[in-house]
C-alpha cells in the first residue's frame, strides 16, 4: 500500500508560490485532494512538488475515492 505521494500538478485556483507555507500545503491536500486530515502524517512542499505522507491507512481507505484519486494524480517514481 502506497503511503508516500508526490504531487506535481495542481488544481486551478491554487498558487504554487503559496505552498511555502505548511498550512497552505495541508489545506490543499484536504480541500483540493479530499484527503482526510487524520490520514495526513506529513505534507511539505519542495522543488519537486508536494510530498505527502499518509498514516493509519486501512483496507477501506485503499478503495475510497480520495485515495484512488490521489493515486491517479500523483507522480510515480
N, CA, C, O and CB atoms as a CASP TS submission, in Angstrom:
PFRMAT TS
TARGET T0000
AUTHOR 0000-0000-0000
METHOD Language model
MODEL 1
PARENT N/A
ATOM      1  N   UNK     1       0.840  -1.169   0.000  1.00  0.00           N
ATOM      2  CA  UNK     1       0.000   0.000   0.000  1.00  0.00           C
ATOM      3  C   UNK     1       0.890   1.239   0.000  1.00  0.00           C
ATOM      4  O   UNK     1       1.834   1.355   0.782  1.00  0.00           O
ATOM      5  CB  UNK     1      -0.958  -0.006   1.212  1.00  0.00           C
ATOM      6  N   UNK     2       0.559   2.149  -0.895  1.00  0.00           N
ATOM      7  CA  UNK     2       1.325   3.388  -1.010  1.00  0.00           C
ATOM      8  C   UNK     2       0.992   4.330   0.147  1.00  0.00           C
ATOM      9  O   UNK     2      -0.176   4.556   0.460  1.00  0.00           O
ATOM     10  CB  UNK     2       1.042   4.077  -2.362  1.00  0.00           C
ATOM     11  N   UNK     3       2.031   4.873   0.774  1.00  0.00           N
ATOM     12  CA  UNK     3       1.812   5.865   1.830  1.00  0.00           C
ATOM     13  C   UNK     3       2.524   7.173   1.524  1.00  0.00           C
ATOM     14  O   UNK     3       2.348   8.148   2.253  1.00  0.00           O
ATOM     15  CB  UNK     3       2.283   5.322   3.174  1.00  0.00           C
ATOM     16  N   UNK     4       3.332   7.220   0.455  1.00  0.00           N
ATOM     17  CA  UNK     4       4.043   8.435   0.073  1.00  0.00           C
ATOM     18  C   UNK     4       3.632   8.811  -1.348  1.00  0.00           C
ATOM     19  O   UNK     4       3.618   7.974  -2.250  1.00  0.00           O
ATOM     20  CB  UNK     4       5.591   8.242   0.177  1.00  0.00           C
ATOM     21  N   UNK     5       3.299  10.088  -1.525  1.00  0.00           N
ATOM     22  CA  UNK     5       2.862  10.577  -2.831  1.00  0.00           C
ATOM     23  C   UNK     5       3.576  11.879  -3.147  1.00  0.00           C
ATOM     24  O   UNK     5       3.835  12.690  -2.258  1.00  0.00           O
ATOM     25  CB  UNK     5       1.327  10.773  -2.867  1.00  0.00           C
ATOM     26  N   UNK     6       3.888  12.071  -4.416  1.00  0.00           N
ATOM     27  CA  UNK     6       4.474  13.314  -4.901  1.00  0.00           C
ATOM     28  C   UNK     6       3.483  13.930  -5.878  1.00  0.00           C
ATOM     29  O   UNK     6       3.151  13.332  -6.902  1.00  0.00           O
ATOM     30  CB  UNK     6       5.876  13.073  -5.577  1.00  0.00           C
ATOM     31  N   UNK     7       3.018  15.117  -5.558  1.00  0.00           N
ATOM     32  CA  UNK     7       2.035  15.819  -6.382  1.00  0.00           C
ATOM     33  C   UNK     7       2.762  16.939  -7.121  1.00  0.00           C
ATOM     34  O   UNK     7       3.335  17.834  -6.501  1.00  0.00           O
ATOM     35  CB  UNK     7       0.849  16.385  -5.513  1.00  0.00           C
ATOM     36  N   UNK     8       2.733  16.879  -8.463  1.00  0.00           N
ATOM     37  CA  UNK     8       3.476  17.863  -9.246  1.00  0.00           C
ATOM     38  C   UNK     8       2.590  18.760 -10.101  1.00  0.00           C
ATOM     39  O   UNK     8       3.068  19.755 -10.648  1.00  0.00           O
ATOM     40  CB  UNK     8       4.458  17.162 -10.124  1.00  0.00           C
ATOM     41  N   UNK     9       1.317  18.429 -10.225  1.00  0.00           N
ATOM     42  CA  UNK     9       0.392  19.324 -10.924  1.00  0.00           C
ATOM     43  C   UNK     9      -0.725  19.666  -9.954  1.00  0.00           C
ATOM     44  O   UNK     9      -1.152  18.835  -9.152  1.00  0.00           O
ATOM     45  CB  UNK     9      -0.176  18.670 -12.245  1.00  0.00           C
ATOM     46  N   UNK    10      -1.190  20.907 -10.044  1.00  0.00           N
ATOM     47  CA  UNK    10      -2.088  21.433  -9.031  1.00  0.00           C
ATOM     48  C   UNK    10      -3.393  21.929  -9.639  1.00  0.00           C
ATOM     49  O   UNK    10      -3.435  22.364 -10.790  1.00  0.00           O
ATOM     50  CB  UNK    10      -1.413  22.551  -8.267  1.00  0.00           C
ATOM     51  N   UNK    11      -4.450  21.855  -8.847  1.00  0.00           N
ATOM     52  CA  UNK    11      -5.779  22.310  -9.258  1.00  0.00           C
ATOM     53  C   UNK    11      -5.756  23.807  -9.561  1.00  0.00           C
ATOM     54  O   UNK    11      -4.993  24.566  -8.963  1.00  0.00           O
ATOM     55  CB  UNK    11      -6.825  21.998  -8.162  1.00  0.00           C
ATOM     56  N   UNK    12      -6.600  24.213 -10.494  1.00  0.00           N
ATOM     57  CA  UNK    12      -6.756  25.634 -10.789  1.00  0.00           C
ATOM     58  C   UNK    12      -7.212  26.383  -9.541  1.00  0.00           C
ATOM     59  O   UNK    12      -7.983  25.863  -8.734  1.00  0.00           O
ATOM     60  CB  UNK    12      -7.760  25.844 -11.941  1.00  0.00           C
ATOM     61  N   UNK    13      -6.727  27.602  -9.399  1.00  0.00           N
ATOM     62  CA  UNK    13      -7.116  28.426  -8.252  1.00  0.00           C
ATOM     63  C   UNK    13      -6.119  28.356  -7.107  1.00  0.00           C
ATOM     64  O   UNK    13      -6.195  29.160  -6.178  1.00  0.00           O
ATOM     65  CB  UNK    13      -8.473  28.005  -7.757  1.00  0.00           C
ATOM     66  N   UNK    14      -5.200  27.427  -7.153  1.00  0.00           N
ATOM     67  CA  UNK    14      -4.172  27.310  -6.114  1.00  0.00           C
ATOM     68  C   UNK    14      -2.867  27.839  -6.694  1.00  0.00           C
ATOM     69  O   UNK    14      -2.443  27.423  -7.773  1.00  0.00           O
ATOM     70  CB  UNK    14      -4.013  25.818  -5.615  1.00  0.00           C
ATOM     71  N   UNK    15      -2.238  28.753  -5.976  1.00  0.00           N
ATOM     72  CA  UNK    15      -0.985  29.352  -6.441  1.00  0.00           C
ATOM     73  C   UNK    15       0.192  28.639  -5.801  1.00  0.00           C
ATOM     74  O   UNK    15       0.327  28.590  -4.578  1.00  0.00           O
ATOM     75  CB  UNK    15      -0.941  30.864  -6.119  1.00  0.00           C
ATOM     76  N   UNK    16       1.023  28.098  -6.642  1.00  0.00           N
ATOM     77  CA  UNK    16       2.162  27.302  -6.178  1.00  0.00           C
ATOM     78  C   UNK    16       3.083  28.089  -5.247  1.00  0.00           C
ATOM     79  O   UNK    16       3.665  27.513  -4.328  1.00  0.00           O
ATOM     80  CB  UNK    16       2.955  26.794  -7.368  1.00  0.00           C
ATOM     81  N   UNK    17       3.222  29.377  -5.470  1.00  0.00           N
ATOM     82  CA  UNK    17       4.116  30.175  -4.618  1.00  0.00           C
ATOM     83  C   UNK    17       3.618  30.255  -3.175  1.00  0.00           C
ATOM     84  O   UNK    17       4.402  30.560  -2.277  1.00  0.00           O
ATOM     85  CB  UNK    17       4.263  31.585  -5.188  1.00  0.00           C
ATOM     86  N   UNK    18       2.350  29.992  -2.937  1.00  0.00           N
ATOM     87  CA  UNK    18       1.819  29.992  -1.575  1.00  0.00           C
ATOM     88  C   UNK    18       2.138  28.705  -0.819  1.00  0.00           C
ATOM     89  O   UNK    18       1.949  28.636   0.395  1.00  0.00           O
ATOM     90  CB  UNK    18       0.324  30.201  -1.608  1.00  0.00           C
ATOM     91  N   UNK    19       2.615  27.697  -1.523  1.00  0.00           N
ATOM     92  CA  UNK    19       2.910  26.421  -0.878  1.00  0.00           C
ATOM     93  C   UNK    19       4.146  26.472   0.020  1.00  0.00           C
ATOM     94  O   UNK    19       4.508  25.471   0.639  1.00  0.00           O
ATOM     95  CB  UNK    19       3.095  25.358  -1.926  1.00  0.00           C
ATOM     96  N   UNK    20       4.792  27.635   0.088  1.00  0.00           N
ATOM     97  CA  UNK    20       5.912  27.770   1.023  1.00  0.00           C
ATOM     98  C   UNK    20       5.412  27.734   2.463  1.00  0.00           C
ATOM     99  O   UNK    20       6.194  27.515   3.388  1.00  0.00           O
ATOM    100  CB  UNK    20       6.685  29.079   0.759  1.00  0.00           C
ATOM    101  N   UNK    21       4.112  27.948   2.656  1.00  0.00           N
ATOM    102  CA  UNK    21       3.508  27.898   3.989  1.00  0.00           C
ATOM    103  C   UNK    21       2.908  26.511   4.211  1.00  0.00           C
ATOM    104  O   UNK    21       2.066  26.056   3.437  1.00  0.00           O
ATOM    105  CB  UNK    21       2.419  29.008   4.155  1.00  0.00           C
ATOM    106  N   UNK    22       3.351  25.847   5.277  1.00  0.00           N
ATOM    107  CA  UNK    22       2.899  24.482   5.555  1.00  0.00           C
ATOM    108  C   UNK    22       1.385  24.365   5.665  1.00  0.00           C
ATOM    109  O   UNK    22       0.802  23.376   5.220  1.00  0.00           O
ATOM    110  CB  UNK    22       3.529  23.986   6.828  1.00  0.00           C
ATOM    111  N   UNK    23       0.747  25.370   6.255  1.00  0.00           N
ATOM    112  CA  UNK    23      -0.708  25.287   6.411  1.00  0.00           C
ATOM    113  C   UNK    23      -1.426  25.333   5.058  1.00  0.00           C
ATOM    114  O   UNK    23      -2.494  24.739   4.906  1.00  0.00           O
ATOM    115  CB  UNK    23      -1.208  26.427   7.305  1.00  0.00           C
ATOM    116  N   UNK    24      -0.853  26.027   4.084  1.00  0.00           N
ATOM    117  CA  UNK    24      -1.447  26.068   2.743  1.00  0.00           C
ATOM    118  C   UNK    24      -1.297  24.706   2.067  1.00  0.00           C
ATOM    119  O   UNK    24      -2.209  24.250   1.378  1.00  0.00           O
ATOM    120  CB  UNK    24      -0.785  27.179   1.878  1.00  0.00           C
ATOM    121  N   UNK    25      -0.163  24.067   2.260  1.00  0.00           N
ATOM    122  CA  UNK    25       0.058  22.726   1.699  1.00  0.00           C
ATOM    123  C   UNK    25      -0.962  21.755   2.285  1.00  0.00           C
ATOM    124  O   UNK    25      -1.560  20.963   1.556  1.00  0.00           O
ATOM    125  CB  UNK    25       1.512  22.232   1.986  1.00  0.00           C
ATOM    126  N   UNK    26      -1.157  21.814   3.579  1.00  0.00           N
ATOM    127  CA  UNK    26      -2.145  20.944   4.244  1.00  0.00           C
ATOM    128  C   UNK    26      -3.549  21.258   3.743  1.00  0.00           C
ATOM    129  O   UNK    26      -4.321  20.345   3.452  1.00  0.00           O
ATOM    130  CB  UNK    26      -2.079  21.113   5.785  1.00  0.00           C
ATOM    131  N   UNK    27      -3.886  22.540   3.640  1.00  0.00           N
ATOM    132  CA  UNK    27      -5.199  22.934   3.137  1.00  0.00           C
ATOM    133  C   UNK    27      -5.425  22.388   1.730  1.00  0.00           C
ATOM    134  O   UNK    27      -6.519  21.925   1.409  1.00  0.00           O
ATOM    135  CB  UNK    27      -5.340  24.463   3.142  1.00  0.00           C
ATOM    136  N   UNK    28      -4.399  22.441   0.899  1.00  0.00           N
ATOM    137  CA  UNK    28      -4.523  21.920  -0.467  1.00  0.00           C
ATOM    138  C   UNK    28      -4.830  20.425  -0.444  1.00  0.00           C
ATOM    139  O   UNK    28      -5.708  19.957  -1.168  1.00  0.00           O
ATOM    140  CB  UNK    28      -3.229  22.187  -1.271  1.00  0.00           C
ATOM    141  N   UNK    29      -4.116  19.686   0.380  1.00  0.00           N
ATOM    142  CA  UNK    29      -4.323  18.239   0.459  1.00  0.00           C
ATOM    143  C   UNK    29      -5.734  17.911   0.948  1.00  0.00           C
ATOM    144  O   UNK    29      -6.361  16.966   0.470  1.00  0.00           O
ATOM    145  CB  UNK    29      -3.280  17.600   1.391  1.00  0.00           C
ATOM    146  N   UNK    30      -6.221  18.693   1.894  1.00  0.00           N
ATOM    147  CA  UNK    30      -7.552  18.445   2.459  1.00  0.00           C
ATOM    148  C   UNK    30      -8.649  18.932   1.511  1.00  0.00           C
ATOM    149  O   UNK    30      -9.590  18.194   1.220  1.00  0.00           O
ATOM    150  CB  UNK    30      -7.691  19.137   3.830  1.00  0.00           C
ATOM    151  N   UNK    31      -8.532  20.169   1.032  1.00  0.00           N
ATOM    152  CA  UNK    31      -9.598  20.781   0.243  1.00  0.00           C
ATOM    153  C   UNK    31      -9.608  20.348  -1.222  1.00  0.00           C
ATOM    154  O   UNK    31     -10.662  20.007  -1.758  1.00  0.00           O
ATOM    155  CB  UNK    31      -9.478  22.268   0.315  1.00  0.00           C
ATOM    156  N   UNK    32      -8.456  20.358  -1.865  1.00  0.00           N
ATOM    157  CA  UNK    32      -8.408  20.044  -3.295  1.00  0.00           C
ATOM    158  C   UNK    32      -8.323  18.550  -3.568  1.00  0.00           C
ATOM    159  O   UNK    32      -8.903  18.057  -4.535  1.00  0.00           O
ATOM    160  CB  UNK    32      -7.232  20.737  -3.934  1.00  0.00           C
ATOM    161  N   UNK    33      -7.596  17.828  -2.711  1.00  0.00           N
ATOM    162  CA  UNK    33      -7.405  16.396  -2.945  1.00  0.00           C
ATOM    163  C   UNK    33      -8.346  15.526  -2.119  1.00  0.00           C
ATOM    164  O   UNK    33      -8.399  14.310  -2.308  1.00  0.00           O
ATOM    165  CB  UNK    33      -5.979  16.018  -2.643  1.00  0.00           C
ATOM    166  N   UNK    34      -9.086  16.145  -1.204  1.00  0.00           N
ATOM    167  CA  UNK    34     -10.055  15.440  -0.348  1.00  0.00           C
ATOM    168  C   UNK    34      -9.437  14.399   0.579  1.00  0.00           C
ATOM    169  O   UNK    34     -10.105  13.438   0.963  1.00  0.00           O
ATOM    170  CB  UNK    34     -11.077  14.771  -1.205  1.00  0.00           C
ATOM    171  N   UNK    35      -8.181  14.577   0.939  1.00  0.00           N
ATOM    172  CA  UNK    35      -7.529  13.657   1.872  1.00  0.00           C
ATOM    173  C   UNK    35      -8.022  13.985   3.280  1.00  0.00           C
ATOM    174  O   UNK    35      -7.955  15.140   3.701  1.00  0.00           O
ATOM    175  CB  UNK    35      -5.959  13.760   1.780  1.00  0.00           C
ATOM    176  N   UNK    36      -8.512  12.992   4.008  1.00  0.00           N
ATOM    177  CA  UNK    36      -8.939  13.261   5.391  1.00  0.00           C
ATOM    178  C   UNK    36      -7.756  13.741   6.240  1.00  0.00           C
ATOM    179  O   UNK    36      -6.668  13.168   6.189  1.00  0.00           O
ATOM    180  CB  UNK    36      -9.567  11.989   6.021  1.00  0.00           C
ATOM    181  N   UNK    37      -7.983  14.781   7.006  1.00  0.00           N
ATOM    182  CA  UNK    37      -6.909  15.375   7.805  1.00  0.00           C
ATOM    183  C   UNK    37      -6.227  14.349   8.706  1.00  0.00           C
ATOM    184  O   UNK    37      -5.010  14.394   8.882  1.00  0.00           O
ATOM    185  CB  UNK    37      -7.457  16.513   8.649  1.00  0.00           C
ATOM    186  N   UNK    38      -6.997  13.431   9.275  1.00  0.00           N
ATOM    187  CA  UNK    38      -6.424  12.446  10.193  1.00  0.00           C
ATOM    188  C   UNK    38      -5.522  11.424   9.495  1.00  0.00           C
ATOM    189  O   UNK    38      -4.799  10.684  10.163  1.00  0.00           O
ATOM    190  CB  UNK    38      -7.534  11.724  10.915  1.00  0.00           C
ATOM    191  N   UNK    39      -5.556  11.375   8.166  1.00  0.00           N
ATOM    192  CA  UNK    39      -4.716  10.442   7.407  1.00  0.00           C
ATOM    193  C   UNK    39      -3.387  11.071   6.982  1.00  0.00           C
ATOM    194  O   UNK    39      -2.500  10.374   6.490  1.00  0.00           O
ATOM    195  CB  UNK    39      -5.467   9.951   6.175  1.00  0.00           C
ATOM    196  N   UNK    40      -3.248  12.388   7.171  1.00  0.00           N
ATOM    197  CA  UNK    40      -2.025  13.092   6.767  1.00  0.00           C
ATOM    198  C   UNK    40      -0.996  13.026   7.885  1.00  0.00           C
ATOM    199  O   UNK    40      -1.202  13.566   8.972  1.00  0.00           O
ATOM    200  CB  UNK    40      -2.330  14.566   6.403  1.00  0.00           C
ATOM    201  N   UNK    41       0.108  12.359   7.601  1.00  0.00           N
ATOM    202  CA  UNK    41       1.218  12.315   8.550  1.00  0.00           C
ATOM    203  C   UNK    41       2.104  13.539   8.364  1.00  0.00           C
ATOM    204  O   UNK    41       2.510  14.177   9.335  1.00  0.00           O
ATOM    205  CB  UNK    41       2.040  11.019   8.376  1.00  0.00           C
ATOM    206  N   UNK    42       2.402  13.864   7.093  1.00  0.00           N
ATOM    207  CA  UNK    42       3.264  14.994   6.784  1.00  0.00           C
ATOM    208  C   UNK    42       2.955  15.465   5.373  1.00  0.00           C
ATOM    209  O   UNK    42       2.725  14.653   4.477  1.00  0.00           O
ATOM    210  CB  UNK    42       4.764  14.617   6.930  1.00  0.00           C
ATOM    211  N   UNK    43       2.950  16.767   5.178  1.00  0.00           N
ATOM    212  CA  UNK    43       2.754  17.358   3.856  1.00  0.00           C
ATOM    213  C   UNK    43       3.661  18.566   3.754  1.00  0.00           C
ATOM    214  O   UNK    43       3.505  19.534   4.498  1.00  0.00           O
ATOM    215  CB  UNK    43       1.257  17.749   3.610  1.00  0.00           C
ATOM    216  N   UNK    44       4.608  18.507   2.831  1.00  0.00           N
ATOM    217  CA  UNK    44       5.556  19.603   2.649  1.00  0.00           C
ATOM    218  C   UNK    44       5.709  19.898   1.164  1.00  0.00           C
ATOM    219  O   UNK    44       5.400  19.068   0.310  1.00  0.00           O
ATOM    220  CB  UNK    44       6.928  19.263   3.284  1.00  0.00           C
ATOM    221  N   UNK    45       6.189  21.085   0.885  1.00  0.00           N
ATOM    222  CA  UNK    45       6.431  21.499  -0.489  1.00  0.00           C
ATOM    223  C   UNK    45       7.931  21.575  -0.718  1.00  0.00           C
ATOM    224  O   UNK    45       8.663  22.135   0.097  1.00  0.00           O
ATOM    225  CB  UNK    45       5.753  22.861  -0.795  1.00  0.00           C
ATOM    226  N   UNK    46       8.387  21.007  -1.833  1.00  0.00           N
ATOM    227  CA  UNK    46       9.798  21.084  -2.212  1.00  0.00           C
ATOM    228  C   UNK    46       9.864  21.506  -3.675  1.00  0.00           C
ATOM    229  O   UNK    46       8.833  21.736  -4.308  1.00  0.00           O
ATOM    230  CB  UNK    46      10.537  19.712  -1.981  1.00  0.00           C
ATOM    231  N   UNK    47      11.059  21.605  -4.200  1.00  0.00           N
ATOM    232  CA  UNK    47      11.229  21.965  -5.600  1.00  0.00           C
ATOM    233  C   UNK    47      10.587  20.938  -6.533  1.00  0.00           C
ATOM    234  O   UNK    47      10.279  21.245  -7.685  1.00  0.00           O
ATOM    235  CB  UNK    47      12.707  22.108  -5.923  1.00  0.00           C
ATOM    236  N   UNK    48      10.389  19.735  -6.037  1.00  0.00           N
ATOM    237  CA  UNK    48       9.789  18.668  -6.857  1.00  0.00           C
ATOM    238  C   UNK    48       8.265  18.704  -6.837  1.00  0.00           C
ATOM    239  O   UNK    48       7.628  18.185  -7.754  1.00  0.00           O
ATOM    240  CB  UNK    48      10.268  17.308  -6.373  1.00  0.00           C
ATOM    241  N   UNK    49       7.668  19.307  -5.808  1.00  0.00           N
ATOM    242  CA  UNK    49       6.216  19.362  -5.677  1.00  0.00           C
ATOM    243  C   UNK    49       5.812  19.129  -4.232  1.00  0.00           C
ATOM    244  O   UNK    49       6.618  19.286  -3.315  1.00  0.00           O
ATOM    245  CB  UNK    49       5.546  18.325  -6.595  1.00  0.00           C
ATOM    246  N   UNK    50       4.552  18.753  -4.039  1.00  0.00           N
ATOM    247  CA  UNK    50       4.074  18.452  -2.686  1.00  0.00           C
ATOM    248  C   UNK    50       4.409  17.011  -2.360  1.00  0.00           C
ATOM    249  O   UNK    50       4.050  16.092  -3.095  1.00  0.00           O
ATOM    250  CB  UNK    50       2.544  18.705  -2.555  1.00  0.00           C
ATOM    251  N   UNK    51       5.101  16.828  -1.249  1.00  0.00           N
ATOM    252  CA  UNK    51       5.428  15.493  -0.750  1.00  0.00           C
ATOM    253  C   UNK    51       4.456  15.186   0.373  1.00  0.00           C
ATOM    254  O   UNK    51       4.445  15.856   1.406  1.00  0.00           O
ATOM    255  CB  UNK    51       6.924  15.398  -0.259  1.00  0.00           C
ATOM    256  N   UNK    52       3.639  14.164   0.157  1.00  0.00           N
ATOM    257  CA  UNK    52       2.566  13.829   1.091  1.00  0.00           C
ATOM    258  C   UNK    52       2.780  12.430   1.640  1.00  0.00           C
ATOM    259  O   UNK    52       2.873  11.464   0.883  1.00  0.00           O
ATOM    260  CB  UNK    52       1.187  13.935   0.409  1.00  0.00           C
ATOM    261  N   UNK    53       2.857  12.326   2.962  1.00  0.00           N
ATOM    262  CA  UNK    53       2.966  11.028   3.634  1.00  0.00           C
ATOM    263  C   UNK    53       1.679  10.785   4.405  1.00  0.00           C
ATOM    264  O   UNK    53       1.196  11.658   5.126  1.00  0.00           O
ATOM    265  CB  UNK    53       4.212  10.975   4.589  1.00  0.00           C
ATOM    266  N   UNK    54       1.133   9.585   4.241  1.00  0.00           N
ATOM    267  CA  UNK    54      -0.112   9.219   4.907  1.00  0.00           C
ATOM    268  C   UNK    54       0.161   8.241   6.042  1.00  0.00           C
ATOM    269  O   UNK    54       1.187   7.561   6.057  1.00  0.00           O
ATOM    270  CB  UNK    54      -1.104   8.611   3.905  1.00  0.00           C
ATOM    271  N   UNK    55      -0.761   8.178   6.984  1.00  0.00           N
ATOM    272  CA  UNK    55      -0.644   7.255   8.109  1.00  0.00           C
ATOM    273  C   UNK    55      -1.998   6.631   8.408  1.00  0.00           C
ATOM    274  O   UNK    55      -3.031   7.115   7.947  1.00  0.00           O
ATOM    275  CB  UNK    55      -0.094   7.975   9.357  1.00  0.00           C
ATOM    276  N   UNK    56      -1.984   5.569   9.174  1.00  0.00           N
ATOM    277  CA  UNK    56      -3.196   4.904   9.656  1.00  0.00           C
ATOM    278  C   UNK    56      -4.159   4.514   8.538  1.00  0.00           C
ATOM    279  O   UNK    56      -5.377   4.624   8.686  1.00  0.00           O
ATOM    280  CB  UNK    56      -3.905   5.797  10.631  1.00  0.00           C
ATOM    281  N   UNK    57      -3.597   4.058   7.419  1.00  0.00           N
ATOM    282  CA  UNK    57      -4.463   3.637   6.320  1.00  0.00           C
ATOM    283  C   UNK    57      -5.075   2.272   6.615  1.00  0.00           C
ATOM    284  O   UNK    57      -4.441   1.402   7.211  1.00  0.00           O
ATOM    285  CB  UNK    57      -3.677   3.595   4.996  1.00  0.00           C
ATOM    286  N   UNK    58      -6.301   2.111   6.191  1.00  0.00           N
ATOM    287  CA  UNK    58      -6.995   0.838   6.338  1.00  0.00           C
ATOM    288  C   UNK    58      -7.273   0.265   4.946  1.00  0.00           C
ATOM    289  O   UNK    58      -7.088   0.951   3.941  1.00  0.00           O
ATOM    290  CB  UNK    58      -8.321   1.011   7.149  1.00  0.00           C
ATOM    291  N   UNK    59      -7.710  -0.974   4.894  1.00  0.00           N
ATOM    292  CA  UNK    59      -8.067  -1.576   3.611  1.00  0.00           C
ATOM    293  C   UNK    59      -9.177  -0.799   2.934  1.00  0.00           C
ATOM    294  O   UNK    59      -9.197  -0.673   1.710  1.00  0.00           O
ATOM    295  CB  UNK    59      -8.488  -3.029   3.799  1.00  0.00           C
ATOM    296  N   UNK    60     -10.099  -0.277   3.723  1.00  0.00           N
ATOM    297  CA  UNK    60     -11.199   0.506   3.175  1.00  0.00           C
ATOM    298  C   UNK    60     -10.709   1.799   2.524  1.00  0.00           C
ATOM    299  O   UNK    60     -11.270   2.246   1.524  1.00  0.00           O
ATOM    300  CB  UNK    60     -12.204   0.827   4.269  1.00  0.00           C
ATOM    301  N   UNK    61      -9.651   2.403   3.098  1.00  0.00           N
ATOM    302  CA  UNK    61      -9.099   3.631   2.522  1.00  0.00           C
ATOM    303  C   UNK    61      -8.607   3.396   1.098  1.00  0.00           C
ATOM    304  O   UNK    61      -8.732   4.273   0.243  1.00  0.00           O
ATOM    305  CB  UNK    61      -7.952   4.162   3.391  1.00  0.00           C
ATOM    306  N   UNK    62      -8.058   2.233   0.844  1.00  0.00           N
ATOM    307  CA  UNK    62      -7.460   1.944  -0.462  1.00  0.00           C
ATOM    308  C   UNK    62      -8.469   1.929  -1.600  1.00  0.00           C
ATOM    309  O   UNK    62      -8.093   2.077  -2.763  1.00  0.00           O
ATOM    310  CB  UNK    62      -6.754   0.622  -0.414  1.00  0.00           C
ATOM    311  N   UNK    63      -9.741   1.755  -1.281  1.00  0.00           N
ATOM    312  CA  UNK    63     -10.769   1.768  -2.318  1.00  0.00           C
ATOM    313  C   UNK    63     -11.659   3.009  -2.231  1.00  0.00           C
ATOM    314  O   UNK    63     -12.589   3.176  -3.020  1.00  0.00           O
ATOM    315  CB  UNK    63     -11.625   0.513  -2.217  1.00  0.00           C
ATOM    316  N   UNK    64     -11.365   3.863  -1.278  1.00  0.00           N
ATOM    317  CA  UNK    64     -12.133   5.095  -1.125  1.00  0.00           C
ATOM    318  C   UNK    64     -11.751   6.068  -2.248  1.00  0.00           C
ATOM    319  O   UNK    64     -10.617   6.057  -2.727  1.00  0.00           O
ATOM    320  CB  UNK    64     -11.881   5.738   0.279  1.00  0.00           C
ATOM    321  N   UNK    65     -12.704   6.906  -2.660  1.00  0.00           N
ATOM    322  CA  UNK    65     -12.490   7.829  -3.782  1.00  0.00           C
ATOM    323  C   UNK    65     -11.275   8.725  -3.597  1.00  0.00           C
ATOM    324  O   UNK    65     -10.507   8.921  -4.538  1.00  0.00           O
ATOM    325  CB  UNK    65     -13.710   8.687  -3.979  1.00  0.00           C
ATOM    326  N   UNK    66     -11.087   9.276  -2.392  1.00  0.00           N
ATOM    327  CA  UNK    66      -9.986  10.204  -2.182  1.00  0.00           C
ATOM    328  C   UNK    66      -8.641   9.529  -2.416  1.00  0.00           C
ATOM    329  O   UNK    66      -7.736  10.140  -2.985  1.00  0.00           O
ATOM    330  CB  UNK    66     -10.044  10.781  -0.775  1.00  0.00           C
ATOM    331  N   UNK    67      -8.495   8.270  -1.985  1.00  0.00           N
ATOM    332  CA  UNK    67      -7.224   7.561  -2.148  1.00  0.00           C
ATOM    333  C   UNK    67      -6.991   7.210  -3.619  1.00  0.00           C
ATOM    334  O   UNK    67      -5.889   7.390  -4.137  1.00  0.00           O
ATOM    335  CB  UNK    67      -7.202   6.281  -1.282  1.00  0.00           C
ATOM    336  N   UNK    68      -8.010   6.719  -4.274  1.00  0.00           N
ATOM    337  CA  UNK    68      -7.905   6.350  -5.696  1.00  0.00           C
ATOM    338  C   UNK    68      -7.531   7.576  -6.522  1.00  0.00           C
ATOM    339  O   UNK    68      -6.658   7.496  -7.387  1.00  0.00           O
ATOM    340  CB  UNK    68      -9.242   5.738  -6.211  1.00  0.00           C
ATOM    341  N   UNK    69      -8.184   8.713  -6.264  1.00  0.00           N
ATOM    342  CA  UNK    69      -7.866   9.943  -6.993  1.00  0.00           C
ATOM    343  C   UNK    69      -6.454  10.429  -6.684  1.00  0.00           C
ATOM    344  O   UNK    69      -5.741  10.877  -7.583  1.00  0.00           O
ATOM    345  CB  UNK    69      -8.876  11.035  -6.653  1.00  0.00           C
ATOM    346  N   UNK    70      -6.051  10.345  -5.434  1.00  0.00           N
ATOM    347  CA  UNK    70      -4.699  10.739  -5.047  1.00  0.00           C
ATOM    348  C   UNK    70      -3.676   9.892  -5.787  1.00  0.00           C
ATOM    349  O   UNK    70      -2.675  10.412  -6.282  1.00  0.00           O
ATOM    350  CB  UNK    70      -4.505  10.607  -3.524  1.00  0.00           C
ATOM    351  N   UNK    71      -3.921   8.604  -5.864  1.00  0.00           N
ATOM    352  CA  UNK    71      -3.015   7.694  -6.570  1.00  0.00           C
ATOM    353  C   UNK    71      -2.914   8.090  -8.055  1.00  0.00           C
ATOM    354  O   UNK    71      -1.832   8.055  -8.641  1.00  0.00           O
ATOM    355  CB  UNK    71      -3.504   6.221  -6.430  1.00  0.00           C
ATOM    356  N   UNK    72      -4.030   8.458  -8.638  1.00  0.00           N
ATOM    357  CA  UNK    72      -4.053   8.819 -10.067  1.00  0.00           C
ATOM    358  C   UNK    72      -3.309  10.121 -10.354  1.00  0.00           C
ATOM    359  O   UNK    72      -2.636  10.227 -11.379  1.00  0.00           O
ATOM    360  CB  UNK    72      -5.492   8.945 -10.548  1.00  0.00           C
ATOM    361  N   UNK    73      -3.416  11.112  -9.467  1.00  0.00           N
ATOM    362  CA  UNK    73      -2.797  12.420  -9.745  1.00  0.00           C
ATOM    363  C   UNK    73      -1.349  12.524  -9.296  1.00  0.00           C
ATOM    364  O   UNK    73      -0.663  13.487  -9.638  1.00  0.00           O
ATOM    365  CB  UNK    73      -3.588  13.502  -9.080  1.00  0.00           C
ATOM    366  N   UNK    74      -0.880  11.549  -8.539  1.00  0.00           N
ATOM    367  CA  UNK    74       0.496  11.631  -8.042  1.00  0.00           C
ATOM    368  C   UNK    74       1.483  11.140  -9.092  1.00  0.00           C
ATOM    369  O   UNK    74       1.149  10.351  -9.976  1.00  0.00           O
ATOM    370  CB  UNK    74       0.652  10.816  -6.752  1.00  0.00           C
ATOM    371  N   UNK    75       2.713  11.638  -8.963  1.00  0.00           N
ATOM    372  CA  UNK    75       3.794  11.210  -9.854  1.00  0.00           C
ATOM    373  C   UNK    75       4.337   9.888  -9.363  1.00  0.00           C
ATOM    374  O   UNK    75       4.572   9.709  -8.167  1.00  0.00           O
ATOM    375  CB  UNK    75       4.924  12.274  -9.928  1.00  0.00           C
ATOM    376  N   UNK    76       4.535   8.977 -10.268  1.00  0.00           N
ATOM    377  CA  UNK    76       5.098   7.668  -9.913  1.00  0.00           C
ATOM    378  C   UNK    76       6.606   7.709 -10.127  1.00  0.00           C
ATOM    379  O   UNK    76       7.087   8.208 -11.144  1.00  0.00           O
ATOM    380  CB  UNK    76       4.448   6.520 -10.759  1.00  0.00           C
ATOM    381  N   UNK    77       7.337   7.182  -9.165  1.00  0.00           N
ATOM    382  CA  UNK    77       8.797   7.168  -9.265  1.00  0.00           C
ATOM    383  C   UNK    77       9.240   6.080 -10.213  1.00  0.00           C
ATOM    384  O   UNK    77      10.439   5.905 -10.434  1.00  0.00           O
ATOM    385  CB  UNK    77       9.442   6.968  -7.888  1.00  0.00           C
TER
END
